[in-house]
Amino acid sequence: MPLAVYILGLTIFSVATSEFMIAGMMPSLTAAFNVSITKVGYLISIYAASMVIGGPILTAILIKIRIPHKRALLSLIVIYTLGQSVGAMANSYGLMVIARIITGVAASACFGVALAICGNIAKPESRGRAAAVVVSGLMFATMLGLPIATVVDQQFGWRASFWLVVALTALCGIISSVMLPASSKPEEANLAAELDDFKNIHLWAAYATSGLVLGATFAAFSYFSPILTEITGIASNRLPLLFSLYGIAALLGNIIVGRLADKYMLPITTAGLLVLLAALTLFALFTQNPIISITAMMLIGLVGISMNPVLIIRVMRNSRAGPLVNTVHTSVINIGLAVGSWLGGLAISSGYGLRAPLWVGAMLAVLGIISLLPYFSYKINSPKTCYTKCE
């Protein structure tokens, strides 16, 4: 595997850590900006919403002006580093919001460009494994990035966590400028052919399931810190360990789903949603029980964000898998993330208590299961429309 692939994975790890770390420093940011937990939770939603808007727009711009992939990635890393620096120096909630918008937009384009470079530098027979290395940056962000950022916050303050990501992202930029091979300008995309994919109702059904899976996961995940400390009674200094275990569960789930998704697409998606629903329900019912709460948290990690491989495969089988379809899929996933986090915060601010985000997640999981029901009545073996078991 080319070393450059691991560098791209490290870059994704850096930007994903910034996205997730707000969940581990809610008490610090609440005190720093004198705002509610709900408003701090919205910083996760704002980042995700910025990715939703920034992804398709920047993808279209990059295609239009035909910037070579390496130069595009380095430019995006610079923008991201500057945005993260603004967050580290923010002295008001409004300025932090601006920083999250800048970094969210830049991160969205980073994902797409990094995967494009990965496809160019990896051998054809190992592109799938190379892409998995790049995307694994997301899993390591929850397993290592989030707990490390939480520890740094507790020991040195939240600004130190932001500066740590600034330093890591800048380092990725320096290494990338040296190690990544020069790239030619991307070929012009066939926009008409890609737009034709969006006429397929099954593609939109796949998008809907993806959004609901991530919405259910992040409605709960965004508020794990206050739920565990204020209701379950777990000491705040134990949170880094729990987030690390959550990340390990997500990484393990990603490996399992990745190996089974090609052959058992619909069964894996359905089983994952059923386990997610059960875990969220148990967490909500027995929040004061540490053993059940931690177990439920690990199950959410196992079947939440780790469902991405099977969700991506379903989208690819219902389209030509061009850059626009995949970028919109990324946007849909982040819409689910943003809406889930927002609904969880809305439920808290409406007076339903800290357990409310768990119930919101459970309801979204139910909707995810409902979105799959039309595909249980038949089996289609076409490689682009296989909804149950592909032989």
C-alpha positions as CSV (number, residue, x, y, z in Angstrom):
1,M,0.0,0.0,0.0
2,P,1.5,3.4,-1.0
3,L,2.5,5.5,2.0
4,A,0.5,8.4,0.5
5,V,-2.7,6.5,1.2
6,Y,-1.9,6.5,5.0
7,I,-1.2,10.2,4.8
8,L,-4.6,10.8,3.3
9,G,-6.1,8.7,6.1
10,L,-4.3,10.9,8.6
11,T,-5.7,14.0,7.0
12,I,-9.3,12.6,7.3
13,F,-8.5,11.7,10.9
14,S,-7.5,15.3,11.6
15,V,-10.6,16.9,10.1
16,A,-13.0,14.3,11.5
17,T,-11.5,14.8,15.0
18,S,-12.5,18.5,14.8
19,E,-16.0,17.5,13.8
20,F,-16.5,15.1,16.7
21,M,-14.5,16.6,19.5
22,I,-17.2,19.1,20.5
23,A,-19.1,16.2,22.0
24,G,-16.3,15.7,24.5
25,M,-15.9,19.3,25.6
26,M,-19.5,20.5,26.1
27,P,-19.1,21.5,29.7
28,S,-16.0,23.6,28.9
29,L,-17.6,25.4,25.9
30,T,-20.8,25.9,27.8
31,A,-18.9,27.8,30.5
32,A,-16.5,29.6,28.1
33,F,-19.3,31.1,26.0
34,N,-22.0,31.2,28.7
35,V,-24.5,29.3,26.5
36,S,-26.7,26.2,27.0
37,I,-25.7,22.6,26.3
38,T,-28.2,22.7,23.4
39,K,-26.3,25.6,21.7
40,V,-23.0,23.9,22.1
41,G,-24.6,20.8,20.5
42,Y,-25.6,22.9,17.6
43,L,-21.9,23.5,16.8
44,I,-21.9,19.8,15.7
45,S,-25.0,20.4,13.6
46,I,-23.5,23.6,12.1
47,Y,-20.3,21.8,11.1
48,A,-22.3,19.0,9.4
49,A,-24.6,21.5,7.7
50,S,-21.6,23.3,6.3
51,M,-20.4,20.0,4.9
52,V,-23.7,19.5,3.2
53,I,-23.6,22.8,1.5
54,G,-19.9,22.9,0.8
55,G,-19.5,19.4,-0.6
56,P,-21.6,19.8,-3.8
57,I,-20.6,23.4,-4.4
58,L,-16.9,22.9,-4.0
59,T,-17.0,19.6,-6.0
60,A,-18.7,21.5,-8.9
61,I,-16.1,24.3,-8.6
62,L,-13.2,22.0,-8.7
63,I,-14.6,20.2,-11.7
64,K,-15.2,23.5,-13.5
65,I,-11.8,25.1,-12.9
66,R,-10.0,21.8,-13.2
67,I,-7.5,22.3,-10.4
68,P,-5.1,19.3,-10.1
69,H,-6.0,17.1,-7.1
70,K,-2.9,17.6,-5.1
71,R,-3.0,21.3,-5.4
72,A,-6.7,21.3,-4.5
73,L,-6.1,19.2,-1.4
74,L,-3.3,21.4,-0.2
75,S,-5.4,24.5,-0.7
76,L,-8.2,22.9,1.3
77,I,-5.9,22.0,4.1
78,V,-4.7,25.6,4.3
79,I,-8.3,26.9,4.5
80,Y,-9.2,24.2,7.1
81,T,-6.2,25.1,9.2
82,L,-7.0,28.8,9.2
83,G,-10.7,28.1,10.1
84,Q,-9.6,25.8,13.0
85,S,-7.2,28.6,14.2
86,V,-10.2,31.0,14.2
87,G,-12.0,28.5,16.5
88,A,-9.0,28.2,18.8
89,M,-8.9,32.0,19.2
90,A,-12.7,32.5,19.4
91,N,-13.9,34.7,22.2
92,S,-17.6,34.5,21.4
93,Y,-20.1,31.9,20.4
94,G,-20.7,33.7,17.1
95,L,-17.0,33.6,16.1
96,M,-17.0,29.9,16.9
97,V,-19.9,29.4,14.6
98,I,-18.0,31.1,11.8
99,A,-15.0,28.9,12.5
100,R,-17.2,25.7,12.3
101,I,-18.7,26.9,9.0
102,I,-15.2,27.4,7.4
103,T,-13.9,24.1,8.6
104,G,-17.0,22.2,7.7
105,V,-17.0,23.4,4.1
106,A,-13.3,22.7,3.7
107,A,-13.6,19.3,5.3
108,S,-16.4,18.3,2.9
109,A,-14.2,18.9,-0.1
110,C,-11.2,17.3,1.6
111,F,-13.1,14.0,1.7
112,G,-13.9,14.0,-2.0
113,V,-10.5,15.1,-3.1
114,A,-8.7,12.6,-0.8
115,L,-10.7,9.7,-2.2
116,A,-10.0,10.8,-5.7
117,I,-6.3,10.9,-5.1
118,C,-6.5,7.5,-3.4
119,G,-8.1,6.1,-6.5
120,N,-5.3,7.5,-8.7
121,I,-2.3,6.3,-6.7
122,A,-3.5,2.8,-5.6
123,K,-3.3,-0.2,-7.9
124,P,-6.6,-1.1,-9.4
125,E,-6.8,-4.4,-7.5
126,S,-6.2,-2.7,-4.2
127,R,-8.3,0.5,-4.6
128,G,-11.1,-0.8,-2.3
129,R,-8.6,-1.6,0.5
130,A,-6.9,1.8,0.0
131,A,-10.2,3.6,0.2
132,A,-11.0,1.7,3.4
133,V,-7.7,3.0,4.9
134,V,-8.6,6.6,4.0
135,V,-12.2,6.3,5.4
136,S,-10.9,4.6,8.5
137,G,-9.7,8.1,9.6
138,L,-13.3,8.6,10.6
139,M,-13.2,5.6,12.9
140,F,-9.9,6.5,14.5
141,A,-11.2,10.1,15.0
142,T,-13.8,8.6,17.4
143,M,-11.5,6.0,18.9
144,L,-8.4,8.2,19.4
145,G,-9.0,11.8,18.3
146,L,-12.1,12.4,20.4
147,P,-10.7,11.0,23.7
148,I,-7.4,12.7,23.2
149,A,-9.1,16.0,22.6
150,T,-11.2,15.5,25.7
151,V,-8.2,14.8,27.8
152,V,-6.4,17.8,26.5
153,D,-9.5,19.9,27.2
154,Q,-9.7,18.7,30.8
155,Q,-6.0,19.2,31.5
156,F,-5.1,22.3,29.5
157,G,-8.4,23.8,28.3
158,W,-10.5,23.6,25.2
159,R,-8.4,26.0,23.2
160,A,-5.5,23.6,23.5
161,S,-7.6,20.9,21.9
162,F,-8.3,23.2,18.9
163,W,-4.6,24.1,18.6
164,L,-3.7,20.4,18.6
165,V,-5.9,19.8,15.6
166,V,-4.4,22.9,13.9
167,A,-0.9,21.5,14.4
168,L,-1.9,18.1,13.2
169,T,-3.7,19.4,10.1
170,A,-0.7,21.7,9.2
171,L,1.6,18.7,9.6
172,C,-0.6,16.7,7.2
173,G,-0.3,19.6,4.7
174,I,3.5,19.7,4.9
175,I,3.8,15.9,4.6
176,S,1.3,15.8,1.7
177,S,3.1,18.5,-0.2
178,V,6.2,16.3,-0.1
179,M,4.9,12.8,-0.3
180,L,1.9,13.0,-2.6
181,P,2.7,12.5,-6.3
182,A,1.9,15.4,-8.7
183,S,-1.5,14.9,-10.2
184,S,-2.9,15.9,-13.6
185,K,-6.1,17.8,-14.0
186,P,-9.2,15.8,-13.5
187,E,-11.2,14.6,-16.5
188,E,-14.3,16.6,-17.2
189,A,-17.3,14.9,-15.7
190,N,-20.4,13.9,-17.7
191,L,-22.8,16.0,-15.7
192,A,-25.8,15.0,-17.8
193,A,-25.2,11.3,-17.2
194,E,-24.8,11.9,-13.5
195,L,-27.9,14.0,-13.2
196,D,-29.9,11.2,-14.9
197,D,-29.1,9.0,-11.9
198,F,-31.2,11.2,-9.7
199,K,-34.3,10.1,-11.6
200,N,-34.0,6.7,-9.9
201,I,-36.4,6.5,-7.0
202,H,-34.3,3.6,-5.5
203,L,-31.3,6.0,-5.2
204,W,-33.4,8.4,-3.2
205,A,-34.6,5.5,-1.0
206,A,-31.0,4.6,-0.4
207,Y,-30.2,8.2,0.5
208,A,-33.2,8.3,2.9
209,T,-31.9,5.2,4.8
210,S,-28.4,6.6,5.0
211,G,-29.7,9.9,6.5
212,L,-31.9,8.1,9.0
213,V,-29.1,5.8,10.2
214,L,-26.7,8.7,10.9
215,G,-29.5,10.9,12.3
216,A,-30.4,8.2,14.8
217,T,-26.8,7.7,15.8
218,F,-25.9,11.4,16.3
219,A,-29.1,12.4,18.0
220,A,-27.7,10.3,20.9
221,F,-23.9,10.7,20.3
222,S,-24.0,14.5,20.4
223,Y,-25.2,14.4,24.0
224,F,-23.4,11.4,25.4
225,S,-21.3,13.6,27.7
226,P,-24.1,15.3,29.7
227,I,-26.2,12.2,29.7
228,L,-23.5,10.0,31.2
229,T,-22.2,12.6,33.7
230,E,-25.5,14.1,34.9
231,I,-27.9,11.1,34.8
232,T,-25.7,7.9,34.7
233,G,-23.4,9.5,37.3
234,I,-20.1,8.7,35.5
235,A,-17.2,10.9,36.4
236,S,-16.1,13.3,33.7
237,N,-12.5,12.0,33.8
238,R,-13.9,8.6,32.6
239,L,-15.3,10.0,29.4
240,P,-12.1,9.8,27.4
241,L,-11.9,6.1,28.0
242,L,-15.6,5.6,27.2
243,F,-15.2,7.5,23.9
244,S,-12.2,5.5,23.1
245,L,-14.1,2.3,23.6
246,Y,-16.9,3.7,21.5
247,G,-14.4,4.3,18.7
248,I,-13.0,0.8,19.0
249,A,-16.6,-0.6,18.7
250,A,-17.1,1.6,15.6
251,L,-13.9,0.4,14.0
252,L,-14.8,-3.2,14.7
253,G,-18.3,-2.7,13.3
254,N,-16.8,-1.1,10.2
255,I,-14.6,-4.1,9.6
256,I,-17.5,-6.6,10.0
257,V,-19.9,-4.6,7.9
258,G,-17.3,-4.0,5.2
259,R,-16.7,-7.8,4.8
260,L,-20.4,-8.7,4.7
261,A,-21.9,-5.8,2.9
262,D,-21.3,-7.0,-0.7
263,K,-23.1,-10.3,-0.3
264,Y,-25.7,-9.5,2.4
265,M,-26.6,-5.8,1.8
266,L,-30.2,-5.6,3.0
267,P,-29.9,-8.1,5.9
268,I,-26.9,-6.3,7.3
269,T,-28.6,-2.9,7.0
270,T,-31.8,-4.2,8.6
271,A,-29.9,-6.0,11.4
272,G,-27.8,-2.9,12.1
273,L,-30.9,-0.7,12.4
274,L,-32.7,-3.2,14.7
275,V,-29.6,-3.4,17.0
276,L,-29.4,0.4,17.0
277,L,-33.0,0.7,17.9
278,A,-32.6,-1.8,20.8
279,A,-29.5,-0.1,22.1
280,L,-31.1,3.4,22.0
281,T,-34.2,2.1,23.8
282,L,-32.3,0.3,26.5
283,F,-30.1,3.4,27.0
284,A,-33.2,5.6,27.4
285,L,-35.0,3.2,29.8
286,F,-32.0,2.4,32.0
287,T,-29.9,5.6,31.8
288,Q,-29.2,5.5,35.5
289,N,-27.7,2.0,35.3
290,P,-24.0,2.4,34.4
291,I,-23.5,-1.1,33.1
292,I,-26.6,-1.0,30.8
293,S,-25.8,2.6,29.6
294,I,-22.1,1.8,28.7
295,T,-23.2,-1.4,27.0
296,A,-25.8,0.4,25.0
297,M,-23.2,3.1,24.1
298,M,-20.8,0.5,22.8
299,L,-23.6,-1.1,20.7
300,I,-24.5,2.3,19.2
301,G,-20.8,2.5,18.2
302,L,-20.9,-1.0,16.7
303,V,-23.9,-0.4,14.4
304,G,-24.0,3.4,14.0
305,I,-21.4,5.2,11.9
306,S,-19.9,1.8,11.1
307,M,-22.8,1.2,8.8
308,N,-21.3,3.5,6.2
309,P,-19.8,0.8,4.0
310,V,-23.1,-0.9,3.4
311,L,-24.9,2.4,2.9
312,I,-22.3,3.4,0.2
313,I,-22.6,0.1,-1.6
314,R,-26.4,0.5,-1.8
315,V,-26.0,3.9,-3.4
316,M,-23.4,2.6,-5.8
317,R,-25.6,-0.2,-7.0
318,N,-28.4,2.3,-7.8
319,S,-26.3,4.7,-9.8
320,R,-23.2,5.1,-11.9
321,A,-21.3,5.9,-8.7
322,G,-20.0,9.2,-10.2
323,P,-18.5,12.0,-8.1
324,L,-21.8,14.0,-7.9
325,V,-23.8,11.1,-6.7
326,N,-21.3,10.2,-4.0
327,T,-20.9,13.9,-3.0
328,V,-24.6,14.2,-2.6
329,H,-24.6,11.0,-0.6
330,T,-22.0,12.6,1.7
331,S,-24.3,15.6,2.0
332,V,-27.3,13.4,2.8
333,I,-25.3,11.6,5.5
334,N,-24.4,15.0,7.0
335,I,-27.9,16.2,6.8
336,G,-28.9,13.2,8.9
337,L,-26.1,14.0,11.3
338,A,-27.1,17.6,11.6
339,V,-30.8,17.0,11.9
340,G,-30.3,14.2,14.4
341,S,-28.1,16.5,16.6
342,W,-30.5,19.4,16.2
343,L,-33.6,17.3,17.1
344,G,-31.8,16.0,20.1
345,G,-31.0,19.5,21.3
346,L,-34.5,20.7,20.5
347,A,-36.0,17.9,22.6
348,I,-33.8,18.9,25.6
349,S,-34.6,22.7,25.2
350,S,-38.3,21.8,25.0
351,G,-38.2,20.5,28.5
352,Y,-38.1,16.7,27.9
353,G,-34.8,16.2,29.7
354,L,-31.5,14.7,28.8
355,R,-32.9,11.3,28.0
356,A,-34.9,12.9,25.1
357,P,-32.1,12.6,22.5
358,L,-32.0,8.9,23.0
359,W,-35.7,8.6,22.3
360,V,-35.3,10.9,19.2
361,G,-32.6,8.5,18.0
362,A,-34.9,5.5,18.6
363,M,-37.7,7.1,16.5
364,L,-35.3,7.9,13.7
365,A,-34.1,4.2,13.7
366,V,-37.7,3.1,13.4
367,L,-38.1,5.3,10.3
368,G,-34.9,3.8,8.9
369,I,-36.4,0.3,9.3
370,I,-39.6,1.5,7.6
371,S,-37.6,2.9,4.7
372,L,-36.4,-0.7,4.0
373,L,-39.8,-2.4,4.1
374,P,-40.6,-2.0,0.4
375,Y,-37.5,-4.1,-0.5
376,F,-38.3,-7.1,1.5
377,S,-41.0,-8.3,-0.9
378,Y,-38.7,-9.1,-3.8
379,K,-35.1,-9.9,-4.8
380,I,-33.4,-8.4,-7.7
381,N,-30.0,-9.8,-8.7
382,S,-28.9,-6.8,-11.0
383,P,-25.6,-5.5,-9.6
384,K,-27.1,-2.0,-9.5
385,T,-30.5,-2.9,-7.9
386,C,-29.7,-5.8,-5.5
387,Y,-31.7,-5.1,-2.3
388,T,-31.5,-8.4,-0.4
389,K,-28.8,-11.0,-1.0
390,C,-26.5,-10.7,-4.0
391,E,-25.3,-14.0,-5.3
